[in-house]
Amino acid sequence: MSPLAPYRSRPPKGALGSGPAKPDPRRGSIKSILSAAFALLVGCATPEAPLPSADALKAACPALQGLALPANIIGLPSGPASITAATFVPAAPAREAGGALQPATPDHCRVLGRIAPRTAQAQPIQFQLNLPLAWNGKALQYGGGGLNGVLITGMAPLRDAAPGDVLPITRGYATYGTDSGHQASASPPSEPGAFLLDDEMFENFAHGAYKKVRDAAVAIQRAYYGRPPQRVYYFGGSEGGREGLAMAQRYPADYDGIVSVVPVVGWTGLFHAFVRHEVPQFADWLQAGKVPLIARATSQACDALDGLADGVVNNYLACQPRVDLTRLRCAGGADTGLDCLSDGELALLGSIHTRYVFPFPLAHGRTTYPAWLWGHEDALDGPAAQSLVRWVTGTAAPTVPPNAATAATQWLYGSNWIRYAIARDAAFDVRGYDPRRYQARVQQTSEWMDATSPDLSAFFARGGKLIIRENAADRAQSAAMGFEYVDSVIARLGRPAVDASLRLYVSPASTHTGNSRSVGEGRPVPTMVDLLDPLDRWVSSGTPPPDALVQALKAPLAPHAHIASRPMCRYPLYPHHTGGDRLQASSYACRVSAP
């Protein structure tokens, strides 16, 4: 019997009466590679085993298709995993397509797979794993975003990458991602949270899918390369950033380093704050056309606090107590046009910049979600949408049910979360929601979702390193939540332990997606930075990242001319202009930002 027989989910060619299989001169080498690799699953090989040649790996790629991995190689209760497709993809040079750059990719084996659910009604966990023939011995897991449901391929540029930055797979990393165990295409665009009614799919989204895919991916790398990865990293932003923190907290033995960008640390508090911001807009919608008015006012209050009046608010903490929008109040308090704010709109903006307070404790003893930060409300967050419009106002007033085409993302997500995760009733009217009536369920979902545990001692003890980036003009989630989380880790473990293993950086003026532009001029601001290389150096050689990394602004097409740069400082520092060319990082020094 072939050593691969126990792992096949379908018979090889030539079986089931189709006639004898034709001899394949490569079959012996393929069989020996995969046979030795699967032996490693039961401890019969060593991590120091020599890598197969590129030719052998190329030949072995299609033989992965149809292999099945038993559920017991996954460290959580799970169905078995199977490889549904395995295709060799030849190297492709960088090229321009539709005015955008398509980065270079190497020779690699593209693996598509699924992990079966434990229950019949749950959807499978889908994943993609990319195995470069020129492997550096390391693996990089990509995080998801939003409510997930879309397959993360592991072939995209990293979050905040500059044009021309080399893809992780081209650097030699095996890369992979998942849809977190549900497929968004199964629900209407206005109902991305419908999957939350299923407990297994909820658990997979909360944390289980990422651990399961990690274990399956490591097993497949053992099968393909003959040895496991020497380093396993996680890189995610937003929901993917939450996933990264959850991995460090829940599965500290599985990851050597994590990059967490704008992480949704306190998910439960955030989604309740979403509802707080949106329900009042049924009566008095904050019109999208008023966003530039608000941005100009916050810029006038804070712009020069960083030593330079250039439409960029760098001194993010000093800005907060200086903003007062009451001077924009409409005469009489009623809405009279785009050049003023009604009493209802002022109350809404005040609410956004006030803590959300729960009447009962959440996971890890938290009872509040922090206020958002002022500044750059009109910066683009995505291809075209202004940040405050995308997240808070939408292009039209909120509706029941939410209109996916016009709703603010806070309403789309907040409404879905309360209806499906908390009330567990698609028809529930969120406008009448009171968390006190659902205390037990809110606390239960907080335990599943909130990545707020300050105990990173196990992750740090095995040498794990964590880099967090917060964007000060983030309207999707409050950067202050990241500040408070790191403060809680320091309070728990002490500053020396945190300084040895964790870095928190702040990108001023940056929106949730990392974009920024000056208020008034609309000039792009440098926000691009590679955080994977600093993480790898820290883990592999013990070289910690400096207190300031350089953010770049480059032309989108080759040769990617340098346009501007500035420092991205370690919290609570900010880039203060000290003289010279404002477009050069050398003209700034990191100084303490304080209210």
Protein Blocks (a to p, Z undefined) as FASTA:
>chain_A
ZZklmmpcbdcehiehnapadddfklmmmmmmmmmmmmmmnopacfkbccddfklmmmmm
mmmgopacdfklpcbdcdddddfbdcdddddddddeehiacdddddddddddddddfbfk
bccddddddddfbdghiacddddehjehiacehlaccehiaehiacfklnopacdddeho
pafklpcfklmmlmmmpmklmmmmmmmmmmmmmmmmmmmmmmmnopacfbdcdddehjlm
mmmmmmmmmmmmlpcbdcdehiafblmlmmmmmmmmmmmmmmmccdfklmmmmmmmmmmm
mmmmnopaehpafblmlmmmmpcfklmpcehhiacbjkbccfklmmmmmmmmpccddfbd
cehhiabdcdddeejklbcedjklcfklmmmnombdcdddddfklgcfklmmmmmmmmmm
mnopakbcfklgcfklmmmmmmmmmmmmmccbfblklmmmnopacdddddfklckbcfkl
mmmmmmmmmmmnopklmmmmpccdddehiafkopacdehjlpacdfbdcfklmmmmmmmn
opacdfbdcdddddfbdehiafbdcdddddfbdcddebdjfkbfklpccddddZZ
